[in-house]
Amino acid sequence: ASQSSIGPTSDDANATSAFDMTSPAPPSSEGSNYLFSVSHNPWARASTRVRNLSVATRASQSTNGLTAEEQVLDTRAVAKWIGATALQWLLMCGALGGLQFVTNQMTVVCSGVVASTGPKVLVGLFFAFCSLRSRVFSPLDNSRPKQADEGKAIQERKRPSWMPPPLAFPIIWTTIAVLRTVSSVIVWEACGRELLVVPLVAMCLHLSIGDTWNTINNVERRLGTAVLGVGCVWLSVIGVDYLY
């Protein structure tokens, strides 16, 4: 091919400019030496692409709200979440201790069916309440998302195709609450009717972590942090399942 049959393009001009600033001038002879000219030199084209990429990267960094150096960990928020989780857990453990005192008194004062069945009913009611309303022990705003708002949330976020419809979630959580209640009563009886035992205390910790995660995800809408937080929720689930 000759220069007359293949004219220079805009890319060739850019490559020539890049080559001139990075490499010595190419041979100027015609004929076969044209294969090594600037417009067909792969190193010149690569240099142009790298230069353009660096400019685009700098422009992207300058238009973003924060650079990597300006992003800082919100230590106050982290401390708030950890402190609220710990406080809720302690309050729930205190409630377990109070319920333990009441059930012990029932077995001493009462007799017959009341002494044997009464404590079981109270323990069942307590865990049923905690399974549905454990957030009353939390100092954070633990408002749950409303079903009417789920449609908008689904449109705002990318959801997997297998996600159940919003109507299914109340049914799912009601089923979970029943299973939590029944299994906790079984564990309570298996532990000699003691409430301040490791499995039941771990259940209270799991509920506390879940409530804090709800605040992060649904109230404060820190979705990136919620991804990490849901890992803590799952670890607590695995721990409680193992202990139960």
C-alpha positions as a Markdown table, in Angstrom:
| # | Residue | x | y | z |
|---|---|---|---|---|
| 1 | Ala | 0.0 | 0.0 | 0.0 |
| 2 | Ser | 1.1 | 3.6 | -0.7 |
| 3 | Gln | 0.4 | 6.8 | 1.0 |
| 4 | Ser | -1.8 | 7.9 | -1.9 |
| 5 | Ser | -4.0 | 4.9 | -1.6 |
| 6 | Ile | -4.5 | 5.0 | 2.2 |
| 7 | Gly | -4.9 | 8.5 | 3.5 |
| 8 | Pro | -4.3 | 9.5 | 7.2 |
| 9 | Thr | -7.3 | 9.5 | 9.5 |
| 10 | Ser | -8.0 | 11.4 | 12.7 |
| 11 | Asp | -6.8 | 8.5 | 14.7 |
| 12 | Asp | -3.6 | 8.6 | 12.7 |
| 13 | Ala | -3.2 | 12.2 | 13.5 |
| 14 | Asn | -3.7 | 11.6 | 17.2 |
| 15 | Ala | -1.2 | 8.7 | 17.0 |
| 16 | Thr | 1.3 | 10.9 | 15.2 |
| 17 | Ser | 1.0 | 13.5 | 17.9 |
| 18 | Ala | 1.4 | 10.9 | 20.6 |
| 19 | Phe | 4.4 | 9.3 | 18.9 |
| 20 | Asp | 6.1 | 12.6 | 18.4 |
| 21 | Met | 6.1 | 13.2 | 22.1 |
| 22 | Thr | 7.1 | 9.8 | 23.2 |
| 23 | Ser | 9.4 | 8.3 | 20.5 |
| 24 | Pro | 12.1 | 9.4 | 18.0 |
| 25 | Ala | 10.9 | 10.3 | 14.5 |
| 26 | Pro | 10.2 | 7.3 | 12.3 |
| 27 | Pro | 12.0 | 6.7 | 9.0 |
| 28 | Ser | 10.8 | 9.0 | 6.2 |
| 29 | Ser | 11.6 | 6.7 | 3.3 |
| 30 | Glu | 8.7 | 5.5 | 1.1 |
| 31 | Gly | 7.8 | 2.0 | 0.0 |
| 32 | Ser | 8.0 | -0.9 | 2.5 |
| 33 | Asn | 9.3 | 1.3 | 5.3 |
| 34 | Tyr | 5.8 | 2.9 | 5.5 |
| 35 | Leu | 4.7 | -0.2 | 7.5 |
| 36 | Phe | 6.7 | 1.3 | 10.4 |
| 37 | Ser | 5.4 | 4.9 | 10.0 |
| 38 | Val | 3.6 | 6.7 | 12.7 |
| 39 | Ser | 0.1 | 6.2 | 11.6 |
| 40 | His | 0.5 | 2.4 | 11.7 |
| 41 | Asn | 2.7 | 2.2 | 14.8 |
| 42 | Pro | 0.9 | 0.2 | 17.5 |
| 43 | Trp | 2.9 | 1.8 | 20.3 |
| 44 | Ala | 1.8 | 5.2 | 19.2 |
| 45 | Arg | -1.8 | 4.2 | 19.2 |
| 46 | Ala | -1.4 | 2.6 | 22.7 |
| 47 | Ser | 0.2 | 5.7 | 24.0 |
| 48 | Thr | -2.7 | 7.8 | 22.7 |
| 49 | Arg | -5.2 | 5.5 | 24.4 |
| 50 | Val | -3.4 | 5.6 | 27.7 |
| 51 | Arg | -3.1 | 9.4 | 27.6 |
| 52 | Asn | -6.8 | 9.7 | 26.9 |
| 53 | Leu | -7.7 | 7.2 | 29.7 |
| 54 | Ser | -5.7 | 9.2 | 32.2 |
| 55 | Val | -7.4 | 12.4 | 31.2 |
| 56 | Ala | -10.8 | 10.7 | 31.5 |
| 57 | Thr | -9.9 | 9.3 | 34.9 |
| 58 | Arg | -8.8 | 12.8 | 36.2 |
| 59 | Ala | -12.0 | 14.3 | 34.9 |
| 60 | Ser | -14.1 | 11.6 | 36.5 |
| 61 | Gln | -12.3 | 12.2 | 39.8 |
| 62 | Ser | -12.8 | 15.9 | 39.7 |
| 63 | Thr | -16.6 | 15.6 | 39.0 |
| 64 | Asn | -17.3 | 13.1 | 41.7 |
| 65 | Gly | -18.6 | 14.5 | 45.0 |
| 66 | Leu | -15.7 | 13.0 | 47.1 |
| 67 | Thr | -12.3 | 11.7 | 46.3 |
| 68 | Ala | -10.8 | 8.7 | 48.0 |
| 69 | Glu | -8.8 | 11.0 | 50.3 |
| 70 | Glu | -11.9 | 12.9 | 51.3 |
| 71 | Gln | -14.0 | 9.8 | 52.2 |
| 72 | Val | -14.0 | 9.1 | 55.9 |
| 73 | Leu | -15.5 | 6.5 | 58.2 |
| 74 | Asp | -18.6 | 7.7 | 60.0 |
| 75 | Thr | -17.3 | 6.6 | 63.4 |
| 76 | Arg | -20.2 | 8.3 | 65.2 |
| 77 | Ala | -22.7 | 6.3 | 63.3 |
| 78 | Val | -20.8 | 3.0 | 63.9 |
| 79 | Ala | -20.6 | 3.7 | 67.6 |
| 80 | Lys | -24.3 | 4.5 | 67.7 |
| 81 | Trp | -25.2 | 1.2 | 66.0 |
| 82 | Ile | -23.0 | -0.8 | 68.2 |
| 83 | Gly | -24.1 | 0.9 | 71.4 |
| 84 | Ala | -27.8 | 0.6 | 70.5 |
| 85 | Thr | -27.4 | -3.1 | 69.7 |
| 86 | Ala | -25.6 | -3.7 | 73.0 |
| 87 | Leu | -28.2 | -1.7 | 75.0 |
| 88 | Gln | -31.1 | -3.5 | 73.4 |
| 89 | Trp | -29.4 | -6.8 | 74.1 |
| 90 | Leu | -28.9 | -5.9 | 77.7 |
| 91 | Leu | -32.5 | -4.8 | 78.1 |
| 92 | Met | -33.8 | -8.0 | 76.6 |
| 93 | Cys | -31.5 | -10.0 | 78.9 |
| 94 | Gly | -32.8 | -8.0 | 81.8 |
| 95 | Ala | -36.4 | -8.9 | 80.7 |
| 96 | Leu | -35.3 | -12.5 | 80.7 |
| 97 | Gly | -34.1 | -12.2 | 84.2 |
| 98 | Gly | -37.3 | -10.6 | 85.4 |
| 99 | Leu | -39.4 | -13.3 | 83.7 |
| 100 | Gln | -37.2 | -15.9 | 85.3 |
| 101 | Phe | -38.0 | -14.4 | 88.7 |
| 102 | Val | -41.7 | -14.4 | 88.0 |
| 103 | Thr | -41.8 | -18.0 | 86.8 |
| 104 | Asn | -39.8 | -19.2 | 89.8 |
| 105 | Gln | -42.3 | -17.5 | 92.1 |
| 106 | Met | -45.2 | -19.1 | 90.3 |
| 107 | Thr | -43.8 | -22.6 | 90.9 |
| 108 | Val | -43.4 | -21.7 | 94.6 |
| 109 | Val | -46.6 | -19.9 | 95.3 |
| 110 | Cys | -48.9 | -21.7 | 93.0 |
| 111 | Ser | -49.6 | -25.4 | 92.6 |
| 112 | Gly | -51.2 | -27.9 | 90.3 |
| 113 | Val | -51.8 | -26.8 | 86.7 |
| 114 | Val | -50.9 | -23.2 | 87.3 |
| 115 | Ala | -47.5 | -24.1 | 88.6 |
| 116 | Ser | -46.7 | -26.3 | 85.7 |
| 117 | Thr | -48.4 | -24.6 | 82.8 |
| 118 | Gly | -48.4 | -20.9 | 83.9 |
| 119 | Pro | -44.6 | -20.4 | 83.4 |
| 120 | Lys | -44.8 | -22.1 | 80.0 |
| 121 | Val | -47.5 | -19.7 | 78.9 |
| 122 | Leu | -45.6 | -16.7 | 80.1 |
| 123 | Val | -42.4 | -17.7 | 78.4 |
| 124 | Gly | -44.3 | -18.5 | 75.1 |
| 125 | Leu | -46.0 | -15.0 | 75.2 |
| 126 | Phe | -42.7 | -13.3 | 75.9 |
| 127 | Phe | -40.9 | -14.9 | 72.9 |
| 128 | Ala | -43.9 | -14.4 | 70.7 |
| 129 | Phe | -43.9 | -10.7 | 71.6 |
| 130 | Cys | -40.1 | -10.4 | 71.0 |
| 131 | Ser | -40.4 | -12.2 | 67.7 |
| 132 | Leu | -42.8 | -9.6 | 66.5 |
| 133 | Arg | -41.9 | -6.5 | 68.5 |
| 134 | Ser | -38.4 | -6.8 | 69.8 |
| 135 | Arg | -37.7 | -3.3 | 68.5 |
| 136 | Val | -39.5 | -1.8 | 71.5 |
| 137 | Phe | -36.2 | -2.6 | 73.4 |
| 138 | Ser | -34.2 | -0.6 | 70.9 |
| 139 | Pro | -33.3 | 3.1 | 71.4 |
| 140 | Leu | -33.2 | 3.5 | 67.6 |
| 141 | Asp | -36.0 | 4.3 | 65.2 |
| 142 | Asn | -36.9 | 0.8 | 64.0 |
| 143 | Ser | -39.9 | 1.7 | 61.8 |
| 144 | Arg | -40.7 | -1.2 | 59.5 |
| 145 | Pro | -41.3 | -0.5 | 55.8 |
| 146 | Lys | -45.0 | -0.2 | 54.9 |
| 147 | Gln | -46.5 | -2.5 | 52.2 |
| 148 | Ala | -47.7 | 0.5 | 50.3 |
| 149 | Asp | -44.2 | 1.8 | 49.9 |
| 150 | Glu | -42.8 | -1.5 | 48.7 |
| 151 | Gly | -43.8 | -0.9 | 45.1 |
| 152 | Lys | -41.8 | 2.3 | 45.0 |
| 153 | Ala | -38.8 | 0.7 | 46.7 |
| 154 | Ile | -38.9 | -2.2 | 44.2 |
| 155 | Gln | -38.7 | 0.3 | 41.3 |
| 156 | Glu | -35.8 | 2.2 | 42.9 |
| 157 | Arg | -33.6 | -0.8 | 43.6 |
| 158 | Lys | -32.5 | -3.7 | 41.4 |
| 159 | Arg | -34.1 | -6.8 | 42.8 |
| 160 | Pro | -33.6 | -10.5 | 41.9 |
| 161 | Ser | -36.3 | -12.0 | 39.7 |
| 162 | Trp | -37.1 | -14.6 | 42.3 |
| 163 | Met | -38.0 | -12.1 | 45.0 |
| 164 | Pro | -41.4 | -12.9 | 46.5 |
| 165 | Pro | -44.2 | -10.3 | 46.0 |
| 166 | Pro | -44.7 | -7.8 | 48.8 |
| 167 | Leu | -47.9 | -9.5 | 50.0 |
| 168 | Ala | -45.8 | -12.6 | 50.9 |
| 169 | Phe | -43.6 | -11.0 | 53.4 |
| 170 | Pro | -46.2 | -10.6 | 56.2 |
| 171 | Ile | -47.0 | -14.3 | 55.8 |
| 172 | Ile | -43.3 | -15.3 | 55.8 |
| 173 | Trp | -42.5 | -13.2 | 58.9 |
| 174 | Thr | -45.6 | -14.5 | 60.8 |
| 175 | Thr | -44.4 | -18.0 | 60.1 |
| 176 | Ile | -40.9 | -17.2 | 61.4 |
| 177 | Ala | -42.4 | -15.6 | 64.5 |
| 178 | Val | -44.4 | -18.8 | 65.3 |
| 179 | Leu | -41.3 | -21.0 | 64.7 |
| 180 | Arg | -39.1 | -18.7 | 66.9 |
| 181 | Thr | -41.7 | -18.9 | 69.7 |
| 182 | Val | -42.2 | -22.7 | 69.6 |
| 183 | Ser | -38.5 | -23.4 | 69.3 |
| 184 | Ser | -37.6 | -21.0 | 72.1 |
| 185 | Val | -40.1 | -22.6 | 74.5 |
| 186 | Ile | -38.7 | -26.1 | 73.6 |
| 187 | Val | -35.1 | -24.9 | 74.4 |
| 188 | Trp | -36.3 | -23.3 | 77.6 |
| 189 | Glu | -37.7 | -26.6 | 78.8 |
| 190 | Ala | -34.6 | -28.5 | 77.6 |
| 191 | Cys | -32.4 | -26.2 | 79.6 |
| 192 | Gly | -34.3 | -26.9 | 82.9 |
| 193 | Arg | -36.7 | -24.0 | 82.5 |
| 194 | Glu | -33.9 | -21.5 | 82.8 |
| 195 | Leu | -34.1 | -18.3 | 80.7 |
| 196 | Leu | -30.6 | -16.9 | 81.2 |
| 197 | Val | -28.9 | -19.6 | 79.2 |
| 198 | Val | -26.6 | -19.2 | 76.2 |
| 199 | Pro | -29.1 | -20.2 | 73.5 |
| 200 | Leu | -31.8 | -17.9 | 74.6 |
| 201 | Val | -29.4 | -15.0 | 75.3 |
| 202 | Ala | -28.0 | -15.6 | 71.7 |
| 203 | Met | -31.6 | -15.3 | 70.4 |
| 204 | Cys | -31.9 | -11.9 | 72.0 |
| 205 | Leu | -28.6 | -10.8 | 70.5 |
| 206 | His | -29.8 | -12.0 | 67.0 |
| 207 | Leu | -33.0 | -10.0 | 67.4 |
| 208 | Ser | -31.0 | -6.9 | 68.5 |
| 209 | Ile | -28.7 | -7.2 | 65.5 |
| 210 | Gly | -31.7 | -7.6 | 63.2 |
| 211 | Asp | -33.4 | -4.5 | 64.6 |
| 212 | Thr | -30.2 | -2.4 | 64.1 |
| 213 | Trp | -29.9 | -3.6 | 60.6 |
| 214 | Asn | -33.5 | -2.6 | 59.9 |
| 215 | Thr | -32.6 | 1.0 | 61.1 |
| 216 | Ile | -29.6 | 1.1 | 58.8 |
| 217 | Asn | -31.4 | -0.3 | 55.7 |
| 218 | Asn | -35.0 | 0.9 | 56.0 |
| 219 | Val | -34.8 | 4.1 | 58.1 |
| 220 | Glu | -31.4 | 5.6 | 57.4 |
| 221 | Arg | -31.2 | 4.0 | 54.0 |
| 222 | Arg | -27.5 | 3.4 | 54.1 |
| 223 | Leu | -27.7 | 0.6 | 51.6 |
| 224 | Gly | -24.0 | 0.0 | 51.2 |
| 225 | Thr | -23.5 | -0.3 | 54.9 |
| 226 | Ala | -26.6 | -2.6 | 55.1 |
| 227 | Val | -24.8 | -5.0 | 52.8 |
| 228 | Leu | -22.2 | -5.5 | 55.4 |
| 229 | Gly | -24.7 | -5.5 | 58.2 |
| 230 | Val | -26.8 | -8.3 | 56.7 |
| 231 | Gly | -23.6 | -10.4 | 57.0 |
| 232 | Cys | -23.8 | -9.9 | 60.8 |
| 233 | Val | -27.4 | -10.8 | 60.8 |
| 234 | Trp | -26.7 | -14.1 | 59.0 |
| 235 | Leu | -23.8 | -14.9 | 61.3 |
| 236 | Ser | -26.2 | -14.5 | 64.3 |
| 237 | Val | -28.7 | -16.7 | 62.5 |
| 238 | Ile | -26.2 | -19.5 | 62.1 |
| 239 | Gly | -25.1 | -19.1 | 65.7 |
| 240 | Val | -28.6 | -19.3 | 67.1 |
| 241 | Asp | -29.5 | -22.3 | 64.9 |
| 242 | Tyr | -26.4 | -24.1 | 66.1 |
| 243 | Leu | -27.0 | -23.4 | 69.8 |
| 244 | Tyr | -30.7 | -24.3 | 69.5 |
